[in-house]
Structures are given as C-alpha cells and as structure tokens.
C-alpha cells in the first residue's frame, strides 16, 4: 500500500503502527518529489521517522493502523542506535550486526544532524574506529601463521612479516586517534576513519583470496 502522510508545523516525527498480525517486510518513505528518504527492511510493528514538516508518501507491503504525529525529537533514540551502527563507506549504508538498516545520501550531514556538537561526533567516531581496530585484531590473532610467528614456531621470514604487520597496525591505530582529534570538521573525521576501513577491507579480501587458493590447492592434491 501507498499512503500520503503529513508532518504538520511544530512536529518533528511520525509514528507508524502496523495493523493486524501480518508481518510488514519493508517500509519506504518518499518526500513530496517522490525521492526515497527513509527505508527499513526489518519486520517491526512500529516504525518512527523524524523529518521536517511536510507531506510524505509511505509505501509498505502491509496495512498501517495508526499514523501519529509527535513533538518528540527522535534524535536521542537515534544516538542510542547509531552509536552501535557500523558504516559501509562504499555506499553509505548503516548496519547493525551486519544487517543493513539504512542508506544515507549525505553521511556528513546525517551525522551532524544526529549529534549535537563536534565533541559528540568525535566521541562517536572514536568508538567506531575502536570497533574497527578490535575487529582487525581478532582477525590477526586468530590467524594460525600469526600465532606460530608470535610463539617462535615459524620461519624467521614469517616472524619478521608478522612483526612488521603488527607494527604497522599499531601505527595506524595511533594515527587514526591523533588524526580524529586534529580534524577540523566532520568530513575530515569521516575521511580518516574511512581510509582505515577501506584498508582493512582490502586486507580481509587478500586473506580470503589466499584461503581460497589454499583450499583449491588442497582439493587438487586430494584428487591426485
């Protein structure tokens, strides 16, 4: 179904409640120019979005029982959710536990509207970068070659490679931390975090490729 809804002057959000027991699999919200501005693919009975006063088009595969305007500023709830969100910088998609739940056209503007000041944005991105580093550490220390090198069970060349990799990782962590504090604005902060995120992604791809080649090699040996 498609339905025209409105946020009147003075209100900041619209609450949508599902009718009946049939699960809604998606909700999309378009502005008056039919541009998609919000979307959710989660099966929930209640959905709320904040936006400026005006008319909007809501599209869903279910029925909506209640459409309620509210003065409540949804930013507090947004902050709670987005502090735990990961960012796919390639297409500006926010994910929770690797499940995409929102795409943002202007990531800089979105973050600046979600948090009140530069201090809050810095704290959010520092926490987010820490999550990235923790994820990378887990990958590195779950690798059998890294464990062998650190316990003296690898060749000198492999041990040297692992130590170099760890040194570069620690350096990157320090550079991101210092860079975020020195950044003049949100755009610069996001660029710093994005750079590490992309380099981490490339390293992960390399590991996957190496594993695939090893698996294919072993399969070929088993056949022979």
N, C-alpha and C positions, 0 to 999 in steps of 0.2 A: 504494500500500500504506500501511497504518497499522500502527504498531508501538509498544508500550509500552516505554519505556526508563527507566533509573533512574540517578541520580547518588547514590552512597552517601555516608554521613557522612565528611568529611575530603577528599573530592574537590571540584573546582571546575568541571570541564568535561567534555564528552562529545565524542568524535571519531567522526564517521560517514564510512564509506568506501563508495563505490558499487561494486556488483557488475556485472561484465561491461562491455561497450563501449557499451551503450545510454546515451545522454545523459539525465541527470535534468534536467528543465526547471524544477523547483521543489522546495523543501524547506520545510515548515512545522512548527513546534514549538509544541505546546499544553501548558499546565500541567494539573494534575490536575482542574481545574474546566473544562477544555476551552476556556480562553481563549488566543487566539493570542498568543504572546510573542516568537517569532522567525520570520522568513521570509526566503527567498532565492530569487531568480528567475534566478540565474546558473548556467550549466552547468559544474559543477565535479565532480571525482571525490571530493574530500574536503571535509567541512564540519565545523566545530567551533563549539560554542557554550558559553559559560560561564553557570552558573546555580547557585542554591542546591541543596543535596541534596534529593532528592525524586523522584517519578515524573513522567514526561512522555510525551506522545504525539507521535510523529514521523510526518508524512504526506509522501509523495513519489510521483511517478509512475514510479519505478524500483525497483530492489532494493538493499538495503544488505547488504554482505558483512561488514563489521566495525563493531562498536559498542564503543568502548573508552573507559573512564573514565580520567581523568588528573588528577594533582595540579597539573599546570601551570596557572598563573594566566594566562588569556588576555589580561589587561589590557595587557601590553607590546605584543602584536601589535595589539590594538585601538587603542592610541595611535598606532601607526605608520599604520594605515589611516585613523583618524578625523581625524588632522591634515590629511589631504588631502581630507577629505569636505566637500561643500557641504551647507547646510541649507535645505530649503524650509520656511520658518516657518509657512506656511499650514496644512500638515498634518503637520509634524514628520517629514518624510521626508529621510533622508540619501542623497546621491547622489555617485557618483564618475564624473567626466567626463560628467555629465548623465544617468547611468544610475541610477535608483533601486535601492537595495540593502537598505534597512532603514527601517522605520517605528517611531518611538518614541512611546509614550504619554506618558511624563514626560521631556521633554527635559532639564530641570534635573537631575533625579535621575540620568539616564543619564550626563550629562557629569560630574557629581560622582563617580559610581562609576567612570568611566573614568580620570580623572586623580586624582593623589594629594592635591593641595592647591590652594589658591586661586592660587598663583603659576603652576602648570602650566595651570590653566584660563584665567588671564589671558593667558598666552603663546599658547595655542591660539586664543583669540578675537581676539587682536591679529593673528595671522597670517591668520585667516579674514577679518577686516574689511579687511586689506590686499589680499587677493584680490578682495574686492568692489570696492574702490576702483580697483584695476588694471583690472578688467573694465569699470567705468564710464568710466575714462579712455580705454580703447581705443575704446569706442563714440563718445565725444565727439570724439576726434581723427580718427576715420575718417569723420565726417560732413562732406560737401562744403561745407556752409554755414559750419561752424566753421572749416575750413581757409581758405576765402575771407575770412572776417572777420579771421583772425589774420594774413593776408598782405596786408591792405589792399585786397582786391578785392570787398568787399561794401559795401552802403549803411551810412550812419552808424547807422541804427536797428538793423540786423542786427549790426553790430560791437558796439554797446552791449549788445544782448541776449546775445551770446556772452560778452562780458567779465563781465557780471553773473552768468551761469550758471557760469563758471569760478570766480568769486569765491565764490559760494555753495557750490560743490563743495569748494574748499579749506577753507572754514569748517566744512563738515560733517565733513571728514576730521579736522580738529583737534578738533572737539567729541567725536567718537567716541573718539579716542585719549585725551583727557582724562577723558571720562566713564567709560571702562573702568577707568582707574586709580583713580578716585574711588568706583566702585561698591562697595557693602558686601558683596554676595553674588552668586552665580551668576545668580539670577533677574534682578537689576538689569543685569548684564552682557549677558545674552541680550536683554533688552528694548531696550538701546541698539543692539546690532547688528541686531536685528530691525527697528527703526524705519528704519534706513538701507536695509536690504534691501528693505523694502516700498516706500520712496520711490523706490528705484532701479527696482523692478519697474513702478511706475506711470509713471515717465518713459519706460521702454522701451516700454510699451503706447502712450503718446502718440505716440512716434516711429513705431511700427508703423502706427497709425491714420492719421497724416499721410502715410506712404508709400503706404498702400492707397488713400487719397483721390486722391493724385497719380497713381498708376497708373491708376485708373478714369478720371480726367480725361483722361489722355493717350490711353487707349483710345477714349474718346468722340470726341476730336479727330481720331484716325486714321480713325474711321468716317466723320466728316463730310468 
